[in-house]
C-alpha cells in the first residue's frame, strides 16, 4: 500500500503538454521581439525587448510579464533605446562570455552607414542603489551594408560572427583579455558565399549560404574554424537547430516541393547527428516533412516536459501555425494545426519566461503580437 501510494503521488506531479491557447495580443507597430534576462539584485529580471517601427520612430521598448493578468506591460524603470537621427534596423539577443546582451543595428541616413552595437547593462551606481542601470554600448562595428550576428564558441574562446547576405564571407571576432579589460578582436575570416543565416549548435557553426548551401564548421586545435560538412539543399529559406537527448538536429525549410506533382508547396528537411561527441561526426538526412507554404520554422525544447517541438509558420491564412513533436523512432509527427487562428504574421519567436518554465509563441504582424501559450498540466 505504501509503495502504491508513493507511485500515485509521483504520478500526480508529472507535467504534460495539454494544449496551446491564445492569450491577449500586444498591440503596436513591431518588427521583432526577444527576451533577455538581466542579472540584477536581489533577483534576475526577465524583459521582453521589442523592436518598434511605426514609420516615424524606431526604438527598442521593454515589457515585463504580469502573472496576475497574463499580459505584458511596459517595464517601468527601463527607458526605451532610441536615437532621433538613427534608424534601428535589427534587434537580437546574444550570449557573450556567459552574459546575455542585446545586439542592435542602426542606420545613419546622413552618412549612409550601418552601425552594429552590442549592449550591456552599465555598471551599478552604488551612490544611488535604487537607480535602474541603463543599456550602454560595449562593442561597436560599422559597415556600408546591413549585417547580422551570431554568438559562438571556438574551443574556450567566446566569439561573435558578423555576416551579410549581400557580400561573401563571415568575420569572426573573439574576446581577448588585455590589462584586465576584454576586447573583441578580429580572429578569422571564413571564406564562404554570402550567408543568409548563421546559428551555433554544440560547438558547431551552422551556416545557410547563397547557392543553397548548408555548411557545418567546427573549431580545430589551432583555434581556427574548419569546414566539416557541405550539404546542397533545394530552395532553402530558413533553418533551425536543436540539441535533444544527446542528438543534434538541423531543420531546413524549403518553399518548393520535391516533386512538381505534389499537392504540397514546400517541405522541411531534418538532418541528425547521432554522435556529436565524436570530432568527425556528421549530419545525415533523417526525415522529410511535406507541408503547405512554409514560411519560418523553429525548434524548441519544452523545459517542463522535456519534449522537442518544431513550430512552423505558414503562408496559409486558414492554417498559419503547424506544430510537430518529436516522438522518438516515429520521428516528428504533426501535433497541432491551427484552425481558429487568423493572423497575417510575417515572423514568430519562441519566448521563454519564468526561468524557461513558461513557453509562448510570439507571432509578429504589422500591428500586433499574437501570443500562443503552451499549457502545461500535471497528472
C-alpha angles and dihedrals in degrees: 000000000000092000092047091050091051092051091049092049092051093046092054089060097052110117119221137176106258103176146304122264135182120242131194111305124237110236120217146096099279133168100182144346131212135174124231129184115215118207096226127154134284091010134002116259124222114214133185108221110204125195104219123197118165095165094262103050136029124197146145108243126189129225135181129211116247111207093196097065098016093236140117118249132184109279107241114221094029108094118204121263108242140147119199094212098039131069117220108225104171141018127188140157119237133177112227121174091352092303127110111237136177120241113205127178121201133191120218107206093190094056098028089230137127122225122201116200132187108209130202134172113276117246113279117264105232091192088062105032094173093056113108110230118239130225115264133183114257100171130023137188133182132210142164091232132047114267139193131212140222126189116220145163122240099195101296096345121104108222146165130213122214120200143159130211087221101060135040123254139040122239118216120205123184135197114255127183116228123168090346091305126107118228130186105232131182110265111167145348113224112214104224141129113268110301120233097182136004129192135174119228125178097320094325130107110219116199132188105198140177118286089046095281127156110201131192117199127186132186119254128213089266090062092252124123116241130194108252104171139012121195127185112221126189113240099333118190105173142352140207132192137203143175113219132163092350091306130111121222132194121186120192122195119218125191095206130060122243091243127035090221091062118111088221124085101209147005144218117225115203121200125189138199111204096183107043092155090067113087096224099038115133139196121264128194109268110170144352120212117196110213138165118259100332115198108172136000135195136179121221133179112216102226096204097050101025093232127145113227130188114207120200127193112200138192089238107109091201095051105023096156127050121176126199128191128207109240103181115243089010090062122211113345129184110265102174141001116194114237105163096041115102116186140143092209116162096195142000140209133202109236119198120195139172092042090313093307093113121055126196133176113221110205105193121207131165095272108024149006114246112210125211116185128205103227112215120195133178130231 
